[in-house]
Amino acid sequence: MSINVESLYRDLHSNPELSFQEHRTAALVLEHLTALGLEVHSGIGGTGVVGVLKNGSGPTVLLRADMDGLPVLEATGLDYASVAVGTDSDGQPVPVMHACGHDVHVTCLLGAVEKMVAEVATWSGTLIALFQPAEEAGGGAAAMVADGLYEKVPQPDVVLGQHVAPFPAGWLGLHAGVAMAAADSLSITLHGVGGHGSRPETTVDPVLLAAATTMRLQGIISRELASSDQAVLTVGQLHAGTKNNVIASEATLGLSLRTFDEGVRATVLGAIERVVNGEAAASGSPRQPVISMEEHFPITFNEPEASARVAAALSARFGAKNLIDPGPVSGSEDVGVLATAAKVPLVYWLLGGAAPELFADYATTGRMPENIPSNHSPYFAPLIRPTLDVGIDALVTAARAWLAN
């Protein structure tokens, strides 16, 4: 059957699913891959689906797309906007949106597979199309590997993929080396001694402790790292108390750390532990804080030689002016887990998805516009065309840079 990519994209956008809950999406992927004649493996790592197309001798190329949405209330006003509601890990109902463009990724990969099937007479080797769950949770790729991914499908010679981003549709962005940051999510519980708001001298106030800790953490990046090092530390959550005149017995902080170097990461994580424990001791906390590591995304590293090979192919296909080097991006990905587990190169690029006319001043100013909704925004809405067409063609072009002609 022929895939109507625009209809498929609209359907996926309207029906997003949270991490490890991508059952409907996986079923659609399974249906299309089966219809295209691929050998299909489903349920890998929970909801992961992999299609294998063996077409004679030659290299094995793995193309990857992620499938999950985010707990975001869509505000785009599109006629295909999501009104879906899911259940989060705490059992609470939440709105769900494809606010990071994984619907684009799934559509483009299915479109690329269809094109590769139609062109089997012009290439040889093995194509693996991998549809991964739970990228947003940072555990989907690892779950697939742990579930015996490379025992079920051939081990690839290279892992390739792309991510839609808020720069002009028709452009592609590829940076060799460290391409995306490592990300760590930490939950910190600070212990106090609760009591009446009128008698703070009988308590150890965890709100004051949390506020002091939050302020002191901000000094790690500005005062403990060299100016040549890069890191971002954000306290995204602070929770404490139930009533205005009650001093709580504990407070919790939620931290996000982004780094581009393992040494810098170790330095900052050590400093976080030192600051948190030090502030607790200074406040007279009755016991040590609890620091829990939650999600972790490794550094996304584009192997230089493989990146040059893909960049040459993309430049020849789309024109050198449409292939940019965005430099290292502070966003994070777990696609590298698939390459590391197979001990093969990774090449991961960005796919422009915004209306080109919004960038009219870029040529003269060199500055990207600031009012373009970014990934994870409730207003994030990639332009359907030419984004899907370029995304499909980019995957095919990159794959064929490896497969035998």
N, C-alpha and C positions, 0 to 999 in steps of 0.2 A: 504494500500500500504506500502511497505517496504521503509524506508528512506535510501538512499545512502548518508551517512553522509559526506564522503569526497567530493563528487560532490556538495552537498548542501553547504558545507563550501566554496569551491572554488567560487561558484556562489555568495554567500553573500559577499565574500572578493572583488570580481570584481565589485560589485554593491552597494557600501556604500551610505548611505543617511545621511544628517545632522539632527540635533536635531529637533524634531517635524515635520520632513519631511519624516519619514520612511514608506512611503506608499507602496512601492514595497515589502519591508521586511515584513511589517505587512500582506500583502496579501499572501505571501508565508507561513507565520506562520499560518494564518487562514486556508489556504488550507490543510496543514498537520494535524492540530489539528482536523479539521472537518473529514478528512479521517480516523483518528484514533478513531473517535466516541465520542469525548469529547463534552460537552456542551460548546459552545464558545460565548464569548462576545467581540465585537470589538469596536474600536473608543473610548475607555475609556481614558480620558485625552488627546485626540487628536488622536494618532495613536496606543495607547496601546491595546494589545490583551491578553485575559485571557481564558484559557481552564480549565474546571472543570471535574474531573473524580470521581464520587461518587461510592464507592465500599463497601457498607455495613457500619456497625457501626465502630466507632473508631475515632482517632484524625484526625484533618485536618492540612495538611502540605502544605505550600506555597513555591514553588521553583521559583526563580526570575532570569531572564536574561535581560540585557539591549541591545538595538538595534542600537543606533546611531553611526555614524562615526564622523570624525574630518576634519576640513579644512586644510589638509596636503597633499602635493604633494608626492605620493609614489615613492620611489627610490630603491625598493627591487630588481627590475629586474626579478621578478617572471613571469612565463607565464600566471598567473591569476592575475597579478597586476591590481590595479584600475587605470582607466583613466577617472573616473567619474568627472563631474563638477557640482557643486551645486550653489545655490544662498544664500548668508549669510543674516544676519538680517538687514544689511545696503543696501540690494539689489544688492550687487556686486557678480560677478561670482568668485568662488573659487574652487580649486581642493578638492576632497574628498577622504579620505582613512580610512580604518578600522585600524587606528594606535594604538588603545587601545585594540583590541582583542574582541570587542563585537560580531563579527562574530563567534568567538569560542563559546561565551556564548550562542548565539541563537542555534547554531548547537547542542551543548551538551545538552541543555534543551529539544529540540525536540527529540534527540536520547534517552534521559532518559524517556520521556513520552512514546515513543514507547515501551521501555523495560518494563515499569510499566504496560502498557496495556497488554503486552504479559504474564505478571506474575500475573494477577488479582486473580488467584486461591490461591495465596500464601500470600496475605496481605488483610487487610480491613481497611477502613477509607475513607478519601477524599483527593485527590491530586489536588492542584491548580498550574497550570503552568502559570506564569505571565511574559509577554514580555513587557518591559517598554521602552517608548520613552525617549529621552532627558536626559540621565544621565549626559552627558558632559556639559549640560547647568545648571545642578543642580536643575531642576524643574520638571522632568518627574514623579518621584514618588509622589510628592505633587500634581501634576495635576491629577493623577489617583485617589488619595484619595479624592480630592476636587470634582471630577466628580462622586462620589458615588460608588467607588470601592467596599466597603464592604456592600453596599446595593444590589449590583448585584451578588456578590459571597459570599460564606460562610466566616465567620471570621476564620482565621487560629489559630492554637495553637502554631505555630512556623513559622518563616520566615527563609529560608535557601538560600544560593547562593554562587557563587564563581567568582573569577576574575583571568584570565590568567596573568602570570607574568614571567619576564625573569630569571627564575632559572630552573633547569633540568626537562625536561618532565619526568613524572613518580613520581615526588615529589609533595607533598601537604604541605601547610603552614597554620597553624591555631594558632591564639593568643587569649586567653581569656581576657576579659576586654576591655580597649580602644585599638582597633585594627587599626583604621585609623584616621587621623587627621580631625578636622573641617577645612573648608576652606572658606575664605571670599575674595571676589573681590571688590575692591573699585575704583571708578573713582573720581579724584580730579581736579577741575578747579581752577587755580590760576590767579588772575586778576592783570594786570599791566596797564601802560599808554604807548601806542604806540608812535612811532615817527621815526625820521631819525637816521640812524646809526651813522651819524657824530656828533649828538648832544644828547648823552645819558643823559646829565644833565636835559633835558626837559622831560624825560620819567621815568617810573618805569619799569625796564626790567624784564619781567616774566621768561625769560630764566635763568637769574642769580638766580632769586627766585626759580625756579624749580630745578636748580642744587644744591643750598644750602639746599633746602628741602630734596632732594634725599639723600644727604650726611648725614644730621642730622637724617633722619629716620633710617639709619643703626645703629645708636647708641642705639636705643630702645632695641633691643635684647641683645646686648653685655653689656649695662650699666644699664638697668632698670629691668632686670629679674634676679632672682636667678639662680645660675649655675645648680640647679636641675630642673628648668623649661625648657620646650622645646617649641620653636616657630621658624618659618621661615618667614621672611618678604622680599619680592622681589618687586622692582620697575621694572615692565616688559615693561612699555611703557612711553615715554616722547615725547610729540608733541608740537611744537611751530613754528610760523613764516612761511613766504612764500618767502622771498627774503633776500639775504645776507646783504643788507644795510638798511633793515627795521626792527626796533624793534617792535615786536608784542605786541598786547594788552592783550593776555592771553596765558597760557600754560596749558597742561593737563598731569596728571600723571595717570598711571594705576598700581594699587598695588594688590599683592596677599599675603594673610596671612594664615599661617597654624599653628594651635594650637591643643594641646591634653587635655586641661583643660579649663572649662568655665571661671574660675577666671582669668587665664592667658590671655584668649581671651579678656575679658573685660578690663584688664589692658593695653594690647597692643592697642586695639581700642581707648581707652581714650588717650593714649600717642600719637597716630597718629594724633588725632584731635588737641591736644595741640601743637605739633610740627608744624603742617601745619599752624594753625592760628598764632602761634608765629613767624614763619619765614615771613609770609605775613605782620604782623605788623612791624617787624624789617626792611622790605624792603620798607615800606611806601605804601603798596598796597591800592588802592582807595576803596576797599571793601573786605569783608571777602571771603575766598575761599568757594567753594561749594564742599562738600564731599558727594558722592552718593554711597550707598551700592548697589551692583549688585548681582552676584550669591552668594549663601550661601549653603554650605554642612555641615550638622551636624557631630559631632563626630560619628564614627562607633563603637558601643559598642557591643561586643560579650558577651552575658549573660554567666557567668562562669559555672553554672550547665548544661545548655544546650550545651555549648561548650565542656564540659567534655564528655557528652553523645555522641556527634558527633565524637569527637576525638577518643574515644574508638572504635567506629564502623569503622572509617577510618583506624585506626591502625591495627585492626584485619583483614581488607580486604586487605590493601596494604603493611603491615609490618611497625613496629615502626620506622625503619631506614628511611622510605620514608615519614614520617610525621614530619615536623620540626616546631619549634616555631620561626617565623620571627621577633617577637617583634612588637611594634607599627610601622606602616608604615605611612610615611608623605603624601602619596597620600590620596585622599578623595573620598567619595561615598555618594549617597543619598538613598541607599537601606534601611538604618535604619528608614527612614520615614514610610515605609510600616509596620515595626514592631511596632514603636511607636504609629501609628494611631490605631493599633489593640490591643495595650497594651499587646504584647506577646514578647517572647525572639527572638533575632536575633543570627544566627550563620553564619558567612561569612568567607570563607577561600580562600587561594590563590592556583592556579593551575599552576604547572610548565609547561613552553611551549618552552624552549630552548633545543638545542641539548646537550644531557648529556656529550658527549665527550669534550665539551668546558670547563667542570668543573673538568677535570682530576686532577688538582693540588689542588683542594679544600680540599681533605682529609688530605693532609700534611701541607698546608699553613693556612687553615681556612679562606682564603680570596676568595670572589667571583671575577671572572674575570671582568675587567673593560671595555672590548670591546664588551660586549653583548648589542645589541640595546634594549633600554627600551621602555616601553609604551610611546606613543606619538612621537616616533622617526619615520622619513620617511623610516627607514630600519627595522621597527618592523615586524617580520614575524614568528609567532609561528610555530613550527614543527607540521605538521598535525598529524602524528602518532608517538608516542602513545598519544599525547595530547588529541585528541578527545575521544579516548577510555577511558582514565583515567578520563576525565571530565564527561563523561556520567556515568561511574560506580560510581564516587564519589557522584554525585547527587542522584543516586538510593540508594546507601549505606546510605547516610545521611537521606534521606526520610524514609527508612525502619527502621532506628533506632527509629523512632517515630510511624510509622503506625503499627497497630496490626498484628501479624503474625498468 
